[in-house]
Amino acid sequence: MNGNEFNSFLIRFSDQKIYLLLTHISLCLFLFTIGLSRVYIGVHSFNQILLGWCYGIIVLVLYLKHFKKRSHRILKIQAF
Protein backbone atom coordinates (compact mmCIF):
# COMPACT_ATOMS: atom_id res chain seq x y z
CA MET A 1 0.00 0.00 0.00
CA ASN A 2 1.60 3.25 -1.07
CA GLY A 3 1.01 6.68 0.43
CA ASN A 4 -1.82 7.66 -1.92
CA GLU A 5 -3.78 4.50 -1.21
CA PHE A 6 -3.28 4.91 2.53
CA ASN A 7 -4.45 8.53 2.48
CA SER A 8 -7.54 7.65 0.46
CA PHE A 9 -8.23 4.83 2.93
CA LEU A 10 -8.04 7.31 5.81
CA ILE A 11 -10.36 9.77 4.10
CA ARG A 12 -12.88 7.08 3.15
CA PHE A 13 -13.14 5.44 6.56
CA SER A 14 -12.29 8.34 8.90
CA ASP A 15 -15.94 8.72 9.95
CA GLN A 16 -16.17 5.11 11.14
CA LYS A 17 -14.69 4.76 14.61
CA ILE A 18 -13.48 1.17 14.29
CA TYR A 19 -11.41 1.99 11.22
CA LEU A 20 -10.01 5.07 12.89
CA LEU A 21 -9.02 2.98 15.91
CA LEU A 22 -7.42 0.34 13.70
CA THR A 23 -5.53 3.04 11.82
CA HIS A 24 -4.17 4.51 15.05
CA ILE A 25 -3.12 1.09 16.33
CA SER A 26 -1.41 0.18 13.06
CA LEU A 27 0.46 3.50 12.93
CA CYS A 28 1.64 3.06 16.54
CA LEU A 29 2.86 -0.45 15.79
CA PHE A 30 4.60 0.80 12.67
CA LEU A 31 6.46 3.50 14.63
CA PHE A 32 7.31 1.02 17.38
CA THR A 33 8.85 -1.44 14.92
CA ILE A 34 10.85 1.32 13.22
CA GLY A 35 12.38 2.22 16.57
CA LEU A 36 13.21 -1.37 17.37
CA SER A 37 14.72 -1.92 13.94
CA ARG A 38 17.08 1.01 14.56
CA VAL A 39 18.30 -0.74 17.71
CA TYR A 40 18.59 -4.08 15.89
CA ILE A 41 20.81 -2.73 13.12
CA GLY A 42 22.94 -0.89 15.68
CA VAL A 43 22.33 2.68 14.59
CA HIS A 44 20.93 3.79 17.97
CA SER A 45 20.83 2.49 21.51
CA PHE A 46 17.55 1.64 23.21
CA ASN A 47 17.90 4.71 25.47
CA GLN A 48 18.02 6.98 22.43
CA ILE A 49 14.94 5.33 20.93
CA LEU A 50 13.05 5.57 24.21
CA LEU A 51 13.97 9.24 24.55
CA GLY A 52 12.80 9.89 20.98
CA TRP A 53 9.47 8.19 21.68
CA CYS A 54 9.00 10.25 24.87
CA TYR A 55 9.90 13.45 23.05
CA GLY A 56 7.41 12.62 20.29
CA ILE A 57 4.64 11.96 22.81
CA ILE A 58 5.32 15.26 24.60
CA VAL A 59 5.26 17.21 21.33
CA LEU A 60 2.04 15.46 20.29
CA VAL A 61 0.31 16.26 23.60
CA LEU A 62 1.35 19.91 23.45
CA TYR A 63 0.22 20.19 19.84
CA LEU A 64 -3.16 18.62 20.59
CA LYS A 65 -3.72 20.93 23.57
CA HIS A 66 -2.88 23.96 21.43
CA PHE A 67 -5.04 22.75 18.54
CA LYS A 68 -7.99 22.02 20.84
CA LYS A 69 -7.75 25.44 22.45
CA ARG A 70 -7.46 27.15 19.08
CA SER A 71 -10.35 25.22 17.51
CA HIS A 72 -12.68 26.34 20.32
CA ARG A 73 -11.72 29.95 19.64
CA ILE A 74 -12.34 29.55 15.92
CA LEU A 75 -15.72 27.96 16.54
CA LYS A 76 -16.72 30.83 18.84
CA ILE A 77 -15.70 33.39 16.23
CA GLN A 78 -17.62 31.60 13.47
CA ALA A 79 -20.74 31.38 15.65
CA PHE A 80 -21.13 35.17 15.62
TORLONU-420929 format. One line per 5 residues: for each residue x, y, z of N, C-alpha, C, O. Coordinates in steps of 0.2 Angstrom, whole numbers, plus 5000, padded with zeros to 4 digits. Layout:
X,Y,Z,X,Y,Z,X,Y,Z,X,Y,Z ~ ...
***
This chain:
5004,4994,5000,5000,5000,5000,5005,5006,5000,5008,5007,5005 ~ 5004,5010,4995,5008,5016,4995,5004,5022,4998,4999,5021,5001 ~ 5008,5028,4998,5005,5033,5002,4998,5036,5000,4994,5038,5004 ~ 4997,5036,4993,4991,5038,4990,4985,5034,4992,4980,5036,4994 ~ 4986,5027,4992,4981,5022,4994,4980,5023,5001,4974,5023,5003
4985,5024,5005,4984,5025,5013,4980,5031,5014,4975,5031,5019 ~ 4981,5036,5011,4978,5043,5012,4970,5042,5010,4966,5045,5014 ~ 4969,5039,5004,4962,5038,5002,4958,5034,5007,4952,5035,5008 ~ 4962,5029,5010,4959,5024,5015,4957,5028,5021,4951,5027,5023 ~ 4961,5033,5023,4960,5037,5029,4954,5041,5028,4950,5042,5032
4954,5044,5022,4948,5049,5021,4942,5045,5020,4936,5047,5022 ~ 4942,5039,5017,4936,5035,5016,4933,5033,5022,4927,5033,5023 ~ 4937,5030,5027,4934,5027,5033,4935,5031,5039,4935,5029,5045 ~ 4937,5038,5039,4939,5042,5044,4932,5043,5049,4933,5044,5055 ~ 4926,5042,5046,4920,5044,5050,4918,5037,5054,4914,5038,5058
4921,5032,5052,4919,5026,5056,4924,5024,5061,4930,5024,5060 ~ 4922,5024,5067,4927,5024,5073,4931,5018,5073,4937,5018,5075 ~ 4929,5012,5071,4933,5006,5071,4939,5006,5067,4944,5004,5068 ~ 4937,5009,5061,4943,5010,5056,4948,5015,5058,4954,5014,5057 ~ 4945,5020,5062,4950,5025,5064,4954,5022,5070,4960,5024,5070
4951,5018,5074,4955,5015,5080,4960,5010,5077,4966,5010,5079 ~ 4958,5006,5072,4963,5002,5068,4969,5005,5065,4974,5003,5065 ~ 4967,5011,5062,4972,5015,5059,4977,5018,5064,4983,5018,5063 ~ 4975,5020,5070,4979,5023,5075,4984,5017,5078,4989,5018,5079 ~ 4981,5011,5079,4984,5005,5082,4990,5003,5077,4995,5002,5079
4988,5003,5070,4993,5001,5065,4999,5006,5065,5004,5004,5064 ~ 4997,5012,5065,5002,5017,5065,5007,5017,5071,5013,5018,5070 ~ 5004,5016,5077,5008,5015,5083,5013,5009,5082,5019,5010,5084 ~ 5010,5004,5080,5014,4998,5079,5020,4999,5074,5025,4997,5075 ~ 5018,5002,5069,5023,5004,5063,5029,5008,5066,5035,5007,5065
5027,5013,5070,5032,5017,5073,5036,5014,5078,5042,5015,5079 ~ 5033,5009,5082,5037,5005,5087,5042,5001,5084,5047,5000,5086 ~ 5040,4997,5078,5044,4993,5075,5050,4997,5071,5056,4994,5071 ~ 5049,5003,5069,5054,5007,5066,5060,5008,5071,5065,5007,5070 ~ 5057,5010,5077,5062,5011,5083,5066,5005,5085,5072,5005,5086
5063,4999,5085,5066,4993,5087,5071,4991,5081,5076,4988,5083 ~ 5069,4992,5075,5074,4990,5070,5080,4995,5070,5085,4992,5068 ~ 5079,5001,5072,5085,5005,5073,5090,5002,5078,5096,5003,5077 ~ 5087,4999,5083,5092,4996,5089,5095,4990,5086,5100,4988,5087 ~ 5091,4986,5082,5093,4980,5079,5099,4980,5075,5104,4977,5075
5099,4985,5070,5104,4986,5066,5110,4990,5069,5115,4991,5065 ~ 5109,4992,5075,5115,4996,5078,5116,5003,5077,5121,5006,5079 ~ 5111,5006,5074,5112,5013,5073,5111,5018,5079,5114,5022,5080 ~ 5106,5015,5084,5105,5019,5090,5104,5014,5096,5104,5008,5095 ~ 5105,5017,5102,5104,5012,5108,5097,5013,5110,5093,5017,5107
5095,5008,5114,5088,5008,5116,5086,5015,5120,5080,5017,5119 ~ 5091,5017,5124,5090,5024,5127,5088,5029,5123,5084,5033,5124 ~ 5091,5030,5117,5090,5035,5112,5083,5034,5109,5080,5039,5108 ~ 5081,5028,5108,5075,5027,5105,5069,5028,5110,5064,5032,5108 ~ 5070,5026,5116,5065,5028,5121,5065,5035,5122,5059,5038,5123
5070,5039,5122,5070,5046,5123,5066,5049,5117,5062,5054,5118 ~ 5067,5047,5111,5064,5049,5105,5057,5048,5105,5053,5053,5103 ~ 5055,5042,5108,5047,5041,5108,5044,5046,5113,5039,5048,5112 ~ 5048,5047,5119,5045,5051,5124,5044,5058,5122,5040,5062,5123 ~ 5050,5061,5118,5049,5067,5115,5044,5068,5110,5040,5073,5110
5043,5063,5106,5037,5063,5101,5030,5063,5105,5026,5067,5103 ~ 5030,5060,5110,5023,5060,5114,5022,5067,5117,5016,5069,5117 ~ 5027,5070,5120,5027,5076,5123,5025,5081,5118,5020,5086,5119 ~ 5028,5081,5112,5026,5086,5107,5019,5085,5104,5016,5090,5103 ~ 5017,5079,5104,5010,5077,5101,5005,5080,5106,5000,5083,5104
5006,5079,5113,5002,5081,5118,5001,5089,5118,4996,5092,5118 ~ 5007,5092,5117,5007,5100,5117,5003,5102,5111,4999,5107,5111 ~ 5004,5099,5105,5001,5101,5099,4994,5100,5100,4990,5104,5098 ~ 4991,5094,5102,4984,5093,5103,4981,5098,5108,4975,5100,5106 ~ 4984,5100,5113,4981,5105,5118,4981,5111,5114,4976,5115,5115
4986,5113,5111,4986,5120,5107,4980,5120,5102,4976,5125,5101 ~ 4980,5114,5098,4975,5114,5093,4968,5114,5096,4963,5117,5093 ~ 4967,5110,5101,4960,5110,5104,4958,5117,5107,4952,5119,5106 ~ 4963,5121,5110,4961,5127,5112,4960,5132,5106,4955,5136,5107 ~ 4964,5131,5101,4963,5136,5095,4956,5134,5092,4953,5139,5089
4954,5128,5091,4948,5126,5088,4942,5129,5091,4937,5130,5088 ~ 4942,5129,5098,4937,5132,5102,4936,5139,5100,4930,5142,5100 ~ 4942,5143,5100,4941,5150,5098,4939,5151,5091,4935,5156,5090 ~ 4941,5147,5086,4938,5148,5080,4931,5146,5079,4927,5150,5076 ~ 4929,5141,5083,4921,5140,5083,4917,5145,5086,4912,5147,5083
4920,5149,5091,4916,5154,5094,4916,5160,5089,4911,5163,5089 ~ 4921,5161,5086,4921,5167,5081,4917,5166,5075,4913,5170,5073 ~ 4916,5160,5073,4912,5158,5067,4905,5158,5069,4900,5159,5065 ~ 4903,5157,5076,4896,5157,5078,4893,5164,5078,4887,5164,5077 ~ 4897,5169,5078,4894,5176,5078,4893,5178,5071,4891,5184,5070
***
